[in-house]
Amino acid sequence: MKKLTAILAIITLCLVSCKKEVKTETDTAKDSLAVKTEEPLIEEPLDSAAQMKAWIAYATPSEAHKLMADEVGSWNCDMTFWTDPNGKPQKSTSVAEIKMILGGRYQEAVYKGTMMGQPFEGKATLAYNNASEEYTSTFIDNMGTGMMVGMGKYNQAAKSMEFKGEMVNPVNGEKTPYREIYTIVDPKTRKMEMFDMKNGSEYKSMEIVMTKK
């Protein structure tokens, strides 16, 4: 009788142990499934034909590039500068030679003239990114060693582009924001307005009226 009781006890313990192991394995499997469902979905890679189509669209000059190509030629530039909001305007002139480069994908403008009684040379580039649908403007000149880079979009209603970027103040080495508005006045007239910051306020620091020869 005692042997029978002992055997039954052992069997009971084995059953309980087996149930625990089964439960543990089930919980582990559930946890594993839960982890798998939390993994981020991976996008299916594009096939080679779709990738090629996207790159062709990215590299092909668009309507925006045609707008840039309309400015190819020589332009007389009347420039006005202000050193501070209430400062006396200073005048200078230059000539811009504009052309399209790299298969009509970018615009390049080379400026030559005088500024503050000194010979002035500058170079600007304009790009339109088909993918981001944004314009990027860069400018360098012989009056400094930095590059101005601004980004913006074209406003069809106003026929203008607004660029925003940062420039370094050579006096204190600090970066300050600037804003530029480039307006298509008519087929032979363009106006560029530059706005800088001084004492926490924006003011108009430059205006260039361009007339096509």
C-alpha positions, 0 to 999 in steps of 0.5 A: 500500500505504501509502495502504491502511494509512493508510485502515485505521488511520483507520477503526480509530480511528473505530470505537474513537472511536464505541465510546467515544461509544456507551459514554459515552452508555450510561453516562450513560443508566444514571446517569440511570436510577439517579438516577431510581430513587433519587428518593423516591416521591410519595404520590398526593394524596387526591381531594376526597371523601376529603379532605372525609371526613377533615376531617369526622371531624376536626371531629366531636365523638367519644366523648372529647368526650362524656366531657368534656361529662359535667362540665358544671356547677358544682363546689366545689373544695377546693385544697391546696398545697405549696411544697416536698416537706416544706412545710406544706400550705396550703388554699383553695377555689374554684368552677369553672363548666364548659361546652362551647364551639364546638359541643361541641368544647372544654371551658372551666372558669372558676375563682373563689375565694381563694388565699393570702388573695387573690382568685383567678381562673383559666380552663382549656381542655381539647381532644381531637384526633381526629387525634392522639388526644391531650388538650391542657390549658391554664390561665391565672390572675391569679396570673401572666402565663404559660400552662400547656400540657400534653398527654396521653392517657386511661387507661381502666383507671385512669379518669385522664388524665396530662398533661406540660408545662413551666412557667416558674419566675418566680424564675429564669426557667427552664423546668421540667417538670411533670406532672398527673394528672386522675382521674374518681373517680366521676360527681360527684367529680374529683381533680387532682394536680400534680407539680413539680420541685425540686432535681432531684426530683419532688414533689406541689405541688397537689391539688384535689378537685372535687365537683359541686353 
